[in-house]
Amino acid sequence: MIDMIWNLASFIVALGILVTVHEYGHFWVARKNGVFVERFSVGFGKPIWRKMDKHGTEYVIALIPLGGYVKMLDERVDDVPDDKKHLAFNGKNVYQRIAIVAAGPLANFLFAIFAFYLMFLIGVPSIKPVVGDVEPQSIAAKAQLPINSEIVEVAGIKVKDWQDINMAIVGEIGQSSILFKARLSDSTQIKEFSFDTSNWQFSPEKTSSLASLGIVPFSPKVHTVISAVGANSAAEKGGLQVGDKLLRINDEKINDDWRMFSTTLREMPGQEVELLVERKGETLTLYVTPDTREVNGKQIGYLGVSPTFDEWPEGYQIELAYGLFGSLQESMERTWNLVVLSFEMIGKLITGDVSVKNLSGPIAIAQGAGNSAGYGFVYFLGFLALISINLGIINLLPLPVLDGGHLLYYLIELLTGKPVPEKIQELGFRFGALALLGIMSIAIFNDISRL
C-alpha cells in the first residue's frame, strides 16, 4: 500500500511538471503572437485552485491530474466580439499557428535538455561497462566477446555505462548484426566483435537487452554470509542472524553460491526449509518457513535476508559529471539520441519489428516515477527528461486530436493556400480520438498484464 501511494504521488508530481511545461510552451508563444489566452489549466474537471492575472487569463489546477490545456480565444469555438477578433487564434496567419502548436512539444524537448543538464551537473553514479560473464551458446559467446573486457562502442555509438549500451542495443532491433567494440582487459587494445542478430529473440517485457544477447555485467562476488535480516521476516522468526554463513539448504550444499540458494528458496514458498549454517565457528541446524510473494503471477519464497558482497574493484564505480559547460553538450546529445531512438521505435512498431506488447501506459509510468524518486533526485531528473521527450514525441504524431494532427492540417494549408475544410477536420478529430483511445487501451492492458 505504501509503495502504491508513493508511486501515485510521484506520478502526480511528474505529470504535473511535464504538463505545465508543455502547456506553458503553447501559452508563451500564443501571447507573443497576440493571442488572448482565456485559461491555463493543469488537470481536468472541477477546479481546486484558481487565480486571475492582470491580462484576464485564469490559471487553474483541476481535480483530475491526467493532463491539461490552454484555452485560447477562437472564433471556431465561441462567439468573438469584433473588437477582439484580432486576438483570436484562428485569425493568425498559418506560420503563427504552427509556432503556437509546435511550442508545446518543443517545450518538452527543452525541458529534457534542462533536466539532463542538472543531472549531469550534479553527477550520476554509474558502473563501468565491464563484461562479467558470457552465457554459453549465446549471441555474445558466438561473437567471442571476452570476459573482463570493457565495451566502449555499440553500433557506432560511444558508450560510457550500461544504460548507454542498453539504449544502443534497443535501437538496433530488427538489424541482422550489431557491431560491438571492446577494450581488452589489462590492455589499451580495442577490438571489434560482430554479433549475429539475424535470429535474435528479444522481448523487452520478459528480459533485458543484455540478457537477450548473453552479456552478464560484472558485479562483485556475492557470498552466502548474511549481512542483514529483515525485521519480522521469515529469517528472523527462524533464528537467522547477521554473520551466519549458509552451508546447506535441505540436502543440497550451497558452496558459497548465493544464486543457487536464492533460486532454490524461491521454489519453496510456505514450505519448511532446513538450513545448515555456520555461526562463530559452530554449525547449527535451523528450520525456517519462507514467506510467500507474488511476482509476475507466480508465488515465490522470500526469506528476508541480504548477502555479503565483495567491494567493487578500483575504477569500476564511476560518476557521470561533466561540469558547467560539458553538461550542456552532454544533455543535448542525450536528448537528441533519445528523440531519434523514440522515432525509430515508432517506426519499428509500425513495421512489426517491435511488438505492441512493449507499449507502456500510466501504471508503468507511475511505477517508474516511484522507483526513480526512491533512488534519489538525480535519477528522478533522468526519468522526467525521458518522459518529457516521450510526451513531446507522442504529441507530434500526425493524429488530428494531437498537436501533430493540427500541424499536419497547417502544412496542407501552406501547400494548398487554403485551410482544410472543417468537415474533414472534424472527421479527422474523431478518427484521431479513436486511434488514441485504442493505443492507450493497449498500453493500459499491457500495464495490467505486467502487474
C-alpha positions as CSV (number, residue, x, y, z in Angstrom):
1,M,0.0,0.0,0.0
2,I,2.8,2.4,0.9
3,D,4.6,1.6,-2.4
4,M,1.3,2.3,-4.3
5,I,0.8,5.7,-2.5
6,W,4.5,6.6,-3.2
7,N,4.2,5.7,-6.9
8,L,0.9,7.6,-7.3
9,A,2.3,10.7,-5.6
10,S,5.5,10.6,-7.7
11,F,3.4,10.1,-10.8
12,I,1.2,13.2,-10.0
13,V,4.3,15.3,-9.3
14,A,6.0,14.2,-12.5
15,L,2.9,14.6,-14.7
16,G,2.1,18.0,-13.2
17,I,5.6,19.3,-14.0
18,L,5.6,17.9,-17.6
19,V,2.0,19.0,-18.4
20,T,2.8,22.5,-17.1
21,V,5.9,22.7,-19.2
22,H,4.1,21.5,-22.3
23,E,1.1,23.9,-21.9
24,Y,3.4,26.8,-21.0
25,G,5.1,26.4,-24.3
26,H,1.7,26.9,-26.1
27,F,0.8,29.7,-23.7
28,W,4.0,31.7,-24.0
29,V,4.2,31.6,-27.8
30,A,0.4,32.3,-28.1
31,R,0.9,35.5,-26.1
32,K,3.9,36.5,-28.0
33,N,1.8,36.3,-31.2
34,G,-1.0,38.4,-29.8
35,V,-3.5,35.6,-29.0
36,F,-5.6,36.1,-25.9
37,V,-5.4,33.1,-23.5
38,E,-8.6,32.6,-21.6
39,R,-7.5,29.7,-19.3
40,F,-4.3,27.9,-18.4
41,S,-5.3,24.6,-16.7
42,V,-3.2,21.8,-15.2
43,G,-5.6,18.9,-14.9
44,F,-9.2,18.4,-15.9
45,G,-12.6,18.6,-14.2
46,K,-13.5,20.7,-11.2
47,P,-11.0,23.4,-10.3
48,I,-9.4,23.1,-6.8
49,W,-7.4,26.3,-7.2
50,R,-7.8,29.3,-9.5
51,K,-6.3,32.7,-10.0
52,M,-6.9,35.5,-12.5
53,D,-3.9,37.6,-13.7
54,K,-4.0,41.3,-14.9
55,H,-4.3,40.2,-18.6
56,G,-7.6,38.4,-17.8
57,T,-6.1,34.8,-18.0
58,E,-7.4,32.4,-15.5
59,Y,-4.9,29.9,-14.0
60,V,-6.4,26.6,-12.8
61,I,-5.3,23.5,-11.0
62,A,-8.1,20.9,-11.6
63,L,-9.1,17.8,-9.7
64,I,-8.1,15.1,-12.3
65,P,-4.3,15.3,-12.8
66,L,-4.2,13.5,-16.1
67,G,-3.3,16.3,-18.5
68,G,-4.0,20.0,-19.1
69,Y,-4.9,22.5,-21.7
70,V,-4.6,26.2,-22.8
71,K,-7.9,27.7,-23.9
72,M,-7.4,30.5,-26.4
73,L,-9.8,32.9,-27.9
74,D,-11.1,31.2,-31.1
75,E,-14.0,32.1,-33.4
76,R,-14.5,28.4,-34.3
77,V,-15.3,27.7,-30.7
78,D,-17.0,30.8,-29.3
79,D,-18.6,34.0,-30.5
80,V,-15.9,36.7,-30.5
81,P,-16.8,40.4,-30.4
82,D,-15.5,42.4,-33.4
83,D,-13.1,44.4,-31.2
84,K,-11.4,41.2,-30.0
85,K,-11.2,39.3,-33.3
86,H,-7.6,40.4,-33.7
87,L,-6.8,38.4,-30.5
88,A,-8.3,35.1,-31.8
89,F,-6.1,32.1,-32.6
90,N,-7.9,31.4,-35.9
91,G,-7.2,34.9,-37.1
92,K,-3.5,34.5,-37.0
93,N,-1.5,33.5,-40.1
94,V,-0.5,29.9,-40.7
95,Y,3.1,30.4,-39.6
96,Q,1.9,31.9,-36.3
97,R,-0.5,29.0,-35.7
98,I,2.3,26.5,-36.5
99,A,4.6,28.2,-34.0
100,I,1.9,28.2,-31.2
101,V,1.1,24.5,-31.7
102,A,4.7,23.3,-32.1
103,A,5.7,25.2,-29.0
104,G,4.2,22.5,-26.7
105,P,6.4,19.6,-27.9
106,L,9.4,21.9,-28.3
107,A,9.0,23.0,-24.6
108,N,9.1,19.3,-23.6
109,F,12.4,18.8,-25.5
110,L,13.9,21.9,-24.0
111,F,12.9,20.7,-20.5
112,A,14.5,17.4,-21.2
113,I,17.8,19.2,-22.0
114,F,17.4,21.2,-18.8
115,A,16.7,18.1,-16.6
116,F,19.6,16.2,-18.1
117,Y,21.8,19.3,-17.7
118,L,21.1,19.3,-13.9
119,M,21.5,15.6,-13.7
120,F,25.0,15.7,-15.3
121,L,25.9,18.8,-13.4
122,I,25.1,17.1,-10.1
123,G,26.7,13.8,-11.2
124,V,25.2,10.4,-11.8
125,P,26.7,7.4,-10.0
126,S,27.2,4.6,-12.5
127,I,29.1,1.5,-13.3
128,K,31.8,1.0,-16.0
129,P,30.5,-1.5,-18.6
130,V,32.9,-4.4,-17.9
131,V,31.7,-7.9,-19.1
132,G,31.5,-10.1,-16.0
133,D,30.4,-13.3,-17.9
134,V,29.0,-14.5,-21.2
135,E,26.3,-17.1,-21.3
136,P,27.3,-20.3,-23.2
137,Q,25.9,-20.7,-26.7
138,S,24.6,-17.1,-26.6
139,I,25.0,-14.5,-29.4
140,A,27.8,-12.8,-27.4
141,A,29.5,-16.2,-26.9
142,K,29.4,-16.9,-30.6
143,A,30.8,-13.5,-31.3
144,Q,33.7,-14.4,-28.8
145,L,33.2,-11.3,-26.6
146,P,35.8,-11.8,-23.9
147,I,35.1,-11.7,-20.2
148,N,36.6,-8.7,-18.3
149,S,36.6,-6.6,-21.5
150,E,35.1,-3.1,-21.4
151,I,32.5,-2.3,-24.0
152,V,33.3,1.2,-25.4
153,E,31.1,1.3,-28.6
154,V,27.8,-0.2,-29.9
155,A,26.6,0.2,-33.5
156,G,28.9,3.3,-33.9
157,I,27.7,4.9,-30.7
158,K,30.3,5.6,-28.0
159,V,29.0,4.3,-24.6
160,K,30.1,5.1,-21.0
161,D,27.9,2.8,-18.9
162,W,25.3,0.0,-19.1
163,Q,22.4,2.4,-19.7
164,D,24.1,3.8,-22.8
165,I,24.7,0.2,-24.0
166,N,21.0,-0.7,-23.4
167,M,19.8,2.3,-25.4
168,A,22.2,1.5,-28.3
169,I,21.1,-2.2,-28.4
170,V,17.4,-1.4,-28.4
171,G,18.0,1.0,-31.3
172,E,19.3,-2.0,-33.3
173,I,16.2,-4.1,-33.0
174,G,15.4,-5.5,-36.4
175,Q,19.0,-5.4,-37.7
176,S,20.8,-8.6,-38.8
177,S,24.0,-7.7,-36.9
178,I,25.3,-5.4,-34.3
179,L,29.0,-4.2,-34.1
180,F,30.5,-4.0,-30.7
181,K,33.9,-2.5,-29.8
182,A,35.5,-3.5,-26.5
183,R,38.8,-2.7,-24.8
184,L,40.5,-5.9,-23.8
185,S,41.4,-6.4,-20.1
186,D,44.7,-5.1,-19.0
187,S,45.3,-3.5,-22.4
188,T,44.7,-0.4,-24.4
189,Q,43.8,-2.5,-27.5
190,I,40.2,-2.1,-28.8
191,K,38.8,-5.0,-30.8
192,E,35.6,-5.3,-32.9
193,F,33.1,-8.0,-32.3
194,S,30.2,-8.6,-34.7
195,F,27.0,-10.0,-33.1
196,D,24.9,-12.1,-35.5
197,T,21.3,-10.9,-34.6
198,S,19.5,-12.4,-37.6
199,N,17.8,-14.9,-35.2
200,W,17.8,-12.6,-32.2
201,Q,14.8,-13.2,-29.9
202,F,14.4,-10.1,-27.7
203,S,11.2,-9.5,-25.7
204,P,11.7,-6.3,-23.6
205,E,8.7,-7.2,-21.4
206,K,10.4,-10.5,-20.4
207,T,14.2,-9.9,-20.3
208,S,16.8,-7.2,-20.7
209,S,18.6,-6.4,-23.9
210,L,21.9,-7.5,-22.3
211,A,20.5,-10.9,-21.2
212,S,19.0,-11.5,-24.6
213,L,22.5,-11.3,-26.1
214,G,24.1,-13.3,-23.3
215,I,26.0,-10.5,-21.7
216,V,26.3,-10.6,-17.9
217,P,27.6,-7.3,-16.5
218,F,30.5,-7.5,-14.0
219,S,29.4,-7.3,-10.4
220,P,31.3,-8.0,-7.1
221,K,31.1,-11.6,-6.0
222,V,28.1,-12.4,-3.7
223,H,28.8,-14.6,-0.7
224,T,26.4,-16.6,1.4
225,V,27.2,-14.7,4.6
226,I,24.2,-12.8,5.8
227,S,24.7,-9.1,6.1
228,A,21.1,-8.1,7.0
229,V,18.0,-9.7,8.4
230,G,14.6,-8.0,7.9
231,A,12.5,-7.2,10.9
232,N,9.6,-9.7,11.4
233,S,10.8,-11.6,8.4
234,A,10.8,-15.4,8.0
235,A,14.6,-15.4,8.5
236,E,14.3,-13.5,11.9
237,K,11.5,-15.8,13.0
238,G,13.6,-18.8,12.1
239,G,16.6,-17.6,14.1
240,L,19.0,-16.5,11.4
241,Q,21.4,-13.7,12.4
242,V,23.8,-11.3,10.7
243,G,27.1,-13.1,10.2
244,D,25.6,-16.5,9.7
245,K,27.2,-18.4,6.7
246,L,24.7,-20.6,4.8
247,L,26.2,-24.1,4.2
248,R,23.3,-26.3,3.1
249,I,19.6,-26.0,2.2
250,N,17.8,-29.2,2.9
251,D,20.1,-31.9,1.4
252,E,21.9,-29.6,-1.1
253,K,25.3,-28.0,-0.5
254,I,25.3,-24.3,-1.2
255,N,29.1,-24.0,-1.8
256,D,29.0,-20.2,-1.4
257,D,26.7,-19.9,-4.3
258,W,24.0,-17.3,-3.5
259,R,22.3,-17.6,-6.8
260,M,21.8,-21.4,-6.2
261,F,20.5,-20.7,-2.7
262,S,18.1,-17.9,-3.9
263,T,16.8,-20.0,-6.8
264,T,16.1,-23.0,-4.6
265,L,14.4,-20.9,-1.9
266,R,12.1,-19.1,-4.5
267,E,10.7,-22.5,-5.4
268,M,9.6,-23.3,-1.9
269,P,7.0,-20.6,-0.8
270,G,5.4,-21.5,2.5
271,Q,7.3,-24.8,2.9
272,E,9.5,-25.5,5.9
273,V,13.2,-25.5,4.9
274,E,16.1,-27.0,6.8
275,L,19.2,-24.8,6.8
276,L,22.7,-25.7,8.0
277,V,24.6,-22.5,9.0
278,E,28.0,-21.7,10.4
279,R,27.9,-19.2,13.3
280,K,31.1,-18.1,15.1
281,G,32.9,-21.4,14.2
282,E,30.0,-23.7,15.1
283,T,27.4,-25.3,12.8
284,L,23.7,-25.0,13.6
285,T,20.6,-26.5,12.1
286,L,17.7,-24.1,11.7
287,Y,14.2,-24.5,10.3
288,V,12.6,-21.6,8.5
289,T,9.4,-21.2,6.5
290,P,9.8,-18.7,3.7
291,D,7.1,-16.0,3.3
292,T,5.2,-16.0,0.0
293,R,5.3,-13.2,-2.5
294,E,3.6,-13.0,-6.0
295,V,5.9,-12.0,-8.8
296,N,4.6,-11.9,-12.4
297,G,1.7,-14.1,-11.3
298,K,3.8,-16.7,-9.7
299,Q,4.2,-17.5,-6.0
300,I,7.8,-17.4,-4.8
301,G,9.5,-18.0,-1.5
302,Y,11.0,-15.0,0.3
303,L,13.3,-15.2,3.4
304,G,14.1,-11.6,4.1
305,V,17.9,-11.7,4.2
306,S,20.7,-9.9,2.3
307,P,24.0,-11.5,1.3
308,T,27.5,-10.1,1.7
309,F,29.3,-8.6,-1.4
310,D,32.9,-8.1,-2.2
311,E,33.9,-4.5,-2.7
312,W,34.0,-3.1,-6.3
313,P,37.5,-3.1,-7.8
314,E,39.0,0.4,-8.1
315,G,37.8,2.4,-11.1
316,Y,34.7,0.3,-11.7
317,Q,32.3,2.7,-10.0
318,I,32.2,6.0,-11.9
319,E,30.3,9.2,-11.8
320,L,29.0,10.8,-14.9
321,A,29.6,14.5,-14.3
322,Y,30.7,17.0,-16.9
323,G,30.9,20.4,-15.4
324,L,29.2,23.7,-16.2
325,F,29.7,23.7,-19.9
326,G,30.3,20.0,-20.7
327,S,27.0,19.1,-19.1
328,L,25.1,21.2,-21.6
329,Q,26.7,19.4,-24.6
330,E,26.1,16.0,-22.9
331,S,22.4,16.8,-22.2
332,M,21.8,18.0,-25.7
333,E,23.4,14.8,-27.1
334,R,21.4,12.6,-24.7
335,T,18.1,14.4,-25.7
336,W,18.8,14.1,-29.4
337,N,19.7,10.4,-29.1
338,L,16.5,9.7,-27.2
339,V,14.4,11.6,-29.7
340,V,16.0,9.6,-32.6
341,L,15.6,6.3,-30.7
342,S,11.9,7.1,-29.9
343,F,11.1,7.8,-33.6
344,E,12.9,4.6,-34.6
345,M,10.8,2.6,-32.1
346,I,7.6,4.1,-33.5
347,G,8.8,3.0,-37.0
348,K,9.6,-0.5,-35.7
349,L,6.2,-0.7,-34.1
350,I,4.6,0.0,-37.5
351,T,6.8,-2.5,-39.3
352,G,6.3,-5.1,-36.6
353,D,10.0,-5.3,-35.5
354,V,8.8,-4.2,-32.1
355,S,5.6,-5.8,-30.6
356,V,2.8,-3.6,-29.3
357,K,3.2,-5.6,-26.1
358,N,6.1,-3.2,-25.3
359,L,3.8,-0.2,-25.1
360,S,3.5,1.2,-21.6
361,G,0.7,3.3,-20.0
362,P,0.1,5.3,-16.9
363,I,0.6,2.4,-14.5
364,A,4.1,1.7,-15.8
365,I,4.9,5.4,-15.8
366,A,3.7,5.7,-12.1
367,Q,5.9,2.7,-11.2
368,G,8.8,4.3,-13.0
369,A,8.2,7.6,-11.3
370,G,8.1,6.0,-7.8
371,N,11.2,3.9,-8.4
372,S,13.3,6.7,-9.8
373,A,12.2,9.1,-7.0
374,G,13.1,6.4,-4.5
375,Y,16.6,6.1,-5.9
376,G,17.2,9.9,-5.5
377,F,16.7,13.3,-7.0
378,V,19.3,12.8,-9.8
379,Y,17.5,9.7,-11.1
380,F,14.1,11.4,-10.9
381,L,15.5,14.1,-13.1
382,G,16.6,11.5,-15.7
383,F,13.1,10.0,-15.5
384,L,11.4,13.4,-16.0
385,A,13.7,14.0,-19.0
386,L,12.8,10.7,-20.6
387,I,9.0,11.0,-20.1
388,S,9.2,14.7,-21.3
389,I,10.8,13.5,-24.5
390,N,8.1,10.8,-25.0
391,L,5.3,13.3,-24.3
392,G,6.7,15.7,-26.9
393,I,7.0,12.9,-29.5
394,I,3.6,11.5,-28.8
395,N,2.1,15.0,-29.3
396,L,3.9,15.2,-32.7
397,L,2.2,12.1,-34.0
398,P,0.0,13.1,-37.0
399,L,-3.3,12.3,-35.2
400,P,-5.7,15.2,-35.6
401,V,-6.6,15.2,-31.9
402,L,-2.9,15.8,-31.1
403,D,-0.5,18.7,-31.8
404,G,0.9,16.7,-34.7
405,G,-2.5,16.5,-36.3
406,H,-3.0,20.3,-36.2
407,L,0.5,20.7,-37.6
408,L,-0.5,18.4,-40.5
409,Y,-3.5,20.5,-41.3
410,Y,-1.5,23.6,-41.3
411,L,1.2,22.1,-43.5
412,I,-1.6,21.2,-46.0
413,E,-2.8,24.8,-45.7
414,L,0.7,26.0,-46.5
415,L,0.9,23.8,-49.6
416,T,-2.6,24.4,-51.0
417,G,-3.0,28.0,-49.9
418,K,-6.3,27.4,-48.1
419,P,-7.4,25.7,-44.8
420,V,-8.6,22.1,-44.7
421,P,-12.4,22.1,-44.7
422,E,-13.9,22.0,-41.3
423,K,-15.9,18.8,-42.1
424,I,-12.7,17.0,-43.0
425,Q,-11.1,18.3,-39.8
426,E,-14.0,17.1,-37.7
427,L,-13.8,13.6,-39.2
428,G,-10.1,13.6,-38.6
429,F,-10.5,14.6,-35.0
430,R,-13.0,11.7,-34.5
431,F,-10.6,9.3,-36.1
432,G,-7.7,10.6,-34.1
433,A,-9.6,10.3,-30.8
434,L,-10.5,6.6,-31.6
435,A,-6.9,5.8,-32.6
436,L,-5.5,7.5,-29.5
437,L,-8.1,5.6,-27.3
438,G,-7.0,2.3,-29.0
439,I,-3.3,3.0,-28.3
440,M,-4.0,3.9,-24.7
441,S,-6.2,0.8,-24.2
442,I,-3.4,-1.4,-25.4
443,A,-0.8,0.4,-23.2
444,I,-3.1,0.1,-20.1
445,F,-3.8,-3.6,-20.9
446,N,0.0,-4.2,-21.1
447,D,0.5,-2.4,-17.8
448,I,-2.2,-4.6,-16.0
449,S,-0.8,-7.8,-17.5
450,R,2.6,-7.0,-16.1
451,L,1.3,-6.5,-12.5
